[in-house]
Amino acid sequence: MRSKVTGAQRWVVKIGSALLTADGKGLDRAAMAVWVEQMVGLHEAGVELVLVSSGAVAAGMSRLGWVQRPTAMHELQAAAAIGQMGLVQAWESSFAQHERRTAQILLTHDDLSDRKRYLNARSTLRALVELGVIPVINENDTVVTDEIRFGDNDTLAALVANLVEADLLVILTDRDGMFDADPRHNPDATLIYEARADDSSLDAVAGGTGGALGRGGMQTKLRAARLAARSGAHTLIVGGRIERVLDRLKAGERLGTLLSPERGMLAARKQWLAGHLQTRGTLHLDDGAVQALRAASKSLLPVGVKSVQGGFRRGEMVVCLAPDGAEVARGLTNYSAAEAQRIMGLSSDAIHGVLGYMAEPELIHRDNLILV
């Protein structure tokens, strides 16, 4: 099972507020420097990294001298606005010491629930990762409201893992992992080293809420693991204060709790696609495109499309039909119906000339397509 960690090529690392602010004393730059050094080591070993950082509200609280996390939305937003400045600056300066570039990404729930914005965010993150830049992601607490918030950065980290199709989600927390009982009250509690994310027995041992600084507890981490599992990612819940924790995880040491998905990454993603019952349009393909999809499992390119029906938007599910009318596949389109009509029958090289831009060279990428 730990080979899933050592062999993972794309990690999402989430670090909680209590760790980042030394339990509310202000940003712990010394601890951040240690984590950064380890992340740089992973980067040098070929691991692609995305960092999800809590701590904006907690850092702002520290600067304002607040001890208890406020409940009023305007106070939370004010604390986030103040704390975000120092948080991002701290990460940037620490990575810069190792000549690593970073990028700040602030997300709201709307960014990941709206298909167009979801795809835009995914494209941006993919581009940053391919450029060797380490994205630093946080919830946009300054503008978010109760109705559209993620609720905690564990959930955000899981959705980011889905977004970038990560192999591994690492949640660094102030506990060593999940235990079969609350170790704060039961000295005989035993660490759960490995389990299936969908194991219902874990619900009984994941009780408890977050501390004064954060919003999450072990329940949110279990929920995050289950969300990450939807796209086939493994999740490690592990103590962030364990010495050289990221290095030791990469080396295969049995630390923390590893929660595995029911299916592998590709199978899980195809299962998710298959669950999309509503389709928004139809693409009529030529014989060459049908052959490419069925025999070679390739992406659908604009050149293989003969006609377009429907009023779909980018990121919505469409049906692909063979010349005889039989359904061949369905998938998430990279272009709207109006755009698809303009580029159908053309090579990918011609997309930019026709539209003035090229979102993706494929009309539907093979990872977002399921054969019927």
Residue pairs with C-beta under 8 A, 6 or more apart in sequence:
1 194
1 258
1 260
2 252
2 253
2 254
2 258
3 252
4 167
4 168
4 234
4 258
4 260
5 168
5 234
5 236
5 249
5 250
5 252
5 258
6 250
6 251
6 252
7 167
8 47
8 166
8 167
8 168
8 234
9 46
9 47
9 48
9 167
10 47
10 48
10 49
10 50
10 129
10 164
10 165
10 166
10 167
10 168
11 42
11 47
11 48
11 49
11 50
11 166
11 167
11 168
11 169
11 170
12 49
12 50
12 51
12 52
12 157
12 160
12 161
12 164
12 166
12 168
12 169
12 170
12 233
13 35
13 39
13 49
13 50
13 51
13 52
13 170
13 172
13 246
14 51
14 52
14 53
14 54
14 153
14 154
14 156
14 157
14 169
14 170
14 171
14 172
15 35
15 51
15 52
15 53
15 54
15 55
15 172
15 240
16 54
16 55
16 153
16 171
16 172
16 173
16 174
16 214
16 216
16 240
17 54
17 55
17 57
17 58
17 213
17 214
18 24
18 58
18 173
18 174
18 211
18 213
18 214
19 28
19 31
19 172
19 173
19 174
19 240
19 241
20 27
20 28
20 31
20 32
20 53
20 54
20 55
20 58
20 59
20 87
21 27
21 28
21 55
21 58
21 59
21 62
21 213
22 28
22 31
23 174
23 211
23 213
24 58
24 61
24 62
24 67
24 212
24 213
25 62
26 59
26 62
26 63
27 55
27 59
27 62
27 86
27 87
27 90
29 90
29 94
31 240
31 241
32 90
32 91
32 94
33 94
33 97
34 244
35 172
35 240
35 246
36 91
36 94
36 95
36 97
36 98
37 98
38 244
38 245
38 246
38 247
39 49
39 51
39 95
39 134
39 246
40 95
40 98
40 100
41 246
41 247
41 250
42 49
42 246
42 250
43 49
43 100
43 132
43 134
45 250
47 250
48 129
49 129
49 134
50 125
50 129
50 134
50 135
50 137
50 160
50 164
50 166
51 91
51 134
51 135
51 136
51 137
52 137
52 138
52 153
52 156
52 157
52 160
53 87
53 91
53 136
53 137
53 138
53 153
54 138
54 153
54 214
55 83
55 87
55 138
56 79
56 80
56 83
56 84
56 87
56 138
56 141
57 69
57 76
57 79
57 80
57 83
57 141
57 213
58 69
58 83
58 213
58 214
59 82
59 83
59 84
59 86
59 87
60 78
60 79
60 80
60 81
60 82
60 83
60 84
61 67
61 69
61 70
61 79
61 83
61 213
62 83
63 82
63 83
63 86
64 79
64 82
66 79
67 212
68 212
69 76
69 212
69 213
70 76
70 79
73 145
73 146
76 141
77 141
77 142
77 143
77 144
79 141
80 141
80 142
81 142
84 106
84 138
84 141
84 142
87 138
88 104
88 136
91 102
91 136
92 102
92 136
95 101
95 102
95 134
96 102
100 134
101 131
101 132
101 133
101 134
102 133
102 134
102 135
102 136
103 128
103 133
103 134
103 135
103 136
104 135
104 136
104 138
105 121
105 124
105 125
105 135
105 136
105 137
105 138
106 137
106 138
106 139
106 140
106 142
107 121
107 137
107 138
107 139
107 140
107 156
107 160
108 139
108 140
108 143
108 144
108 148
108 149
108 150
109 144
109 148
109 149
109 150
110 117
110 148
111 117
111 118
111 121
112 118
112 121
112 159
112 163
115 313
115 314
115 315
115 316
115 332
116 313
116 314
116 315
118 163
118 315
119 314
119 315
119 334
119 359
121 163
122 163
122 164
123 359
123 360
125 135
125 160
125 163
125 164
126 164
128 134
128 135
129 135
129 164
137 156
137 160
138 153
138 156
139 149
139 150
139 153
139 156
141 149
150 156
150 159
151 215
151 220
152 210
152 214
152 215
152 216
152 220
153 214
153 215
153 216
154 171
154 216
154 220
154 221
154 223
154 224
155 216
155 220
155 223
155 224
155 227
157 169
157 171
157 224
157 228
158 169
158 223
158 224
158 225
158 226
158 227
158 228
158 235
159 227
160 166
161 169
161 227
161 228
161 231
161 233
161 235
162 227
162 228
162 230
162 231
162 233
165 231
165 233
165 265
165 269
165 367
166 228
166 231
166 233
167 233
167 234
167 265
168 233
168 234
168 235
168 236
169 224
169 225
169 228
169 233
169 234
169 235
169 236
170 235
170 236
170 238
170 246
170 249
171 221
171 224
171 235
171 236
171 237
171 238
172 238
172 239
172 240
172 245
173 221
173 237
173 238
173 239
173 240
174 211
174 239
174 240
174 241
175 183
175 218
175 237
175 239
176 191
176 238
176 239
176 242
176 255
176 256
177 191
177 192
177 193
177 237
177 238
177 239
177 255
177 256
177 257
178 191
178 192
178 195
178 202
178 205
178 206
178 218
178 221
178 222
178 237
178 257
179 189
179 190
179 191
179 192
179 205
180 189
180 190
180 192
180 205
181 188
181 189
181 190
181 205
182 189
182 207
182 208
183 189
191 256
191 257
192 202
192 205
192 257
193 254
193 256
193 257
193 258
194 257
194 258
194 259
194 260
195 202
195 257
195 258
195 259
195 260
196 259
196 260
196 261
196 262
197 222
197 225
197 226
197 228
197 229
197 235
197 259
197 260
197 261
197 262
198 226
198 229
198 262
202 222
202 259
203 222
205 218
206 217
206 218
206 219
206 221
206 222
207 217
207 218
207 219
208 217
208 218
208 219
209 217
209 219
210 216
210 217
210 220
218 237
221 235
221 237
222 259
224 235
225 235
225 237
225 259
228 234
228 235
228 261
229 235
229 259
229 260
229 261
229 262
229 268
230 261
230 268
230 272
231 265
231 268
231 269
231 272
232 261
232 263
232 264
232 265
232 266
232 267
232 268
232 269
233 261
233 265
234 258
234 259
234 260
234 261
235 258
235 259
236 249
236 255
236 256
236 257
236 258
236 259
237 256
237 257
237 259
238 245
238 249
238 255
238 256
238 257
239 245
239 255
239 256
242 248
242 255
245 255
248 255
249 255
249 256
261 268
262 268
263 271
266 367
269 367
270 370
273 317
273 330
273 331
273 332
273 368
273 369
273 370
274 370
276 317
276 330
278 317
279 317
279 318
279 319
279 330
280 310
280 311
280 312
280 313
280 316
280 317
280 318
281 308
281 309
281 310
281 311
281 312
281 316
281 318
281 319
281 333
281 337
282 308
282 309
282 310
282 318
282 319
282 320
282 321
283 300
283 305
283 307
283 308
283 309
283 318
283 319
283 320
283 321
283 333
283 340
283 344
283 363
284 305
284 306
284 307
284 308
284 309
284 321
284 323
285 293
285 300
285 304
285 305
285 306
285 320
285 321
285 322
285 323
285 328
286 304
286 305
286 306
286 323
287 322
287 323
288 304
289 300
289 301
289 303
289 304
289 305
289 320
290 304
290 322
290 323
290 328
292 298
292 300
292 301
292 304
293 300
293 320
293 328
293 329
293 369
293 371
294 328
294 371
297 366
297 371
298 366
299 362
299 363
299 364
299 365
299 366
299 369
300 320
300 329
300 331
300 362
300 363
300 364
300 369
301 347
301 348
301 361
301 362
301 363
302 340
302 343
302 344
302 345
302 346
302 347
302 348
302 351
302 363
303 345
303 346
303 347
303 348
305 340
305 344
305 345
305 363
306 323
306 344
306 345
307 344
308 337
308 340
308 341
308 344
309 337
310 318
310 337
311 337
312 318
312 333
312 336
312 337
313 336
313 337
314 333
314 334
314 335
314 336
314 339
314 359
315 332
315 333
315 334
316 332
316 333
317 330
317 331
317 332
317 333
318 330
318 331
318 332
318 333
318 364
319 327
319 329
319 330
320 327
320 328
320 329
320 330
320 331
320 364
320 369
321 327
321 328
322 328
327 372
328 371
328 372
329 364
329 369
329 370
329 371
329 372
330 369
330 370
330 372
331 364
331 365
331 368
331 369
331 370
332 364
332 368
332 369
333 340
333 363
333 364
334 359
334 360
334 362
334 363
334 364
334 365
335 343
335 359
335 360
335 363
339 355
340 363
342 354
342 355
343 350
343 351
343 354
343 355
343 363
346 354
348 358
348 361
348 362
351 358
351 361
352 358
